[in-house]
């Protein structure tokens, strides 16, 4: 007897109106504050780190890389 499975699509790419989009400001996960996050159908897909205009962009990039290494489950 073969294995049966069900195909489940988390995101509807054919009709995006079937999806739920949500942005959060200062989402906290694993004791880390993420400035902006995009969720599609409840899945966190995009994290954005914001910095003041007087802070170099490489510092924001370094912080995101450090967060990924310290908290790979986020």
URPE-V845789 format. One record per residue. N is the residue number from 1. RES is the residue in one letter. SS is DSSP state (H for helix, E for strand, C for the rest). PSI is psi in whole degrees, -180 to 180 (* if undefined). Layout:
# URPE-V845789
{{N/RES/SS/PSI} {N/RES/SS/PSI}}
This chain:
# URPE-V845789
{{1/X/C/134} {2/X/C/165} {3/X/C/133} {4/X/C/143} {5/X/C/168} {6/X/C/131} {7/X/C/125} {8/X/C/127} {9/X/C/121} {10/X/C/-31} {11/X/C/131} {12/X/C/103} {13/X/C/-21} {14/X/C/-37} {15/X/C/92} {16/X/H/-17} {17/X/H/-13} {18/X/H/-7} {19/X/C/158} {20/X/C/124} {21/X/E/137} {22/X/E/134} {23/X/E/141} {24/X/E/151} {25/X/E/130} {26/X/E/57} {27/X/E/134} {28/X/E/125} {29/X/E/133} {30/X/C/40} {31/X/C/22} {32/X/E/137} {33/X/E/122} {34/X/E/125} {35/X/E/-55} {36/X/E/139} {37/X/E/142} {38/X/E/127} {39/X/E/136} {40/X/E/119} {41/X/C/38} {42/X/C/-4} {43/X/E/125} {44/X/E/115} {45/X/E/-25} {46/X/E/131} {47/X/E/133} {48/X/E/129} {49/X/C/124} {50/X/C/142} {51/X/C/154} {52/X/C/156} {53/X/C/-20} {54/X/C/3} {55/X/C/134} {56/X/C/145} {57/X/H/-30} {58/X/H/-25} {59/X/H/-40} {60/X/H/-41} {61/X/H/-43} {62/X/H/-40} {63/X/H/-42} {64/X/H/-42} {65/X/H/-44} {66/X/H/-43} {67/X/H/-40} {68/X/H/-40} {69/X/H/-41} {70/X/H/-29} {71/X/C/72} {72/X/C/-15} {73/X/C/-8} {74/X/C/*}}
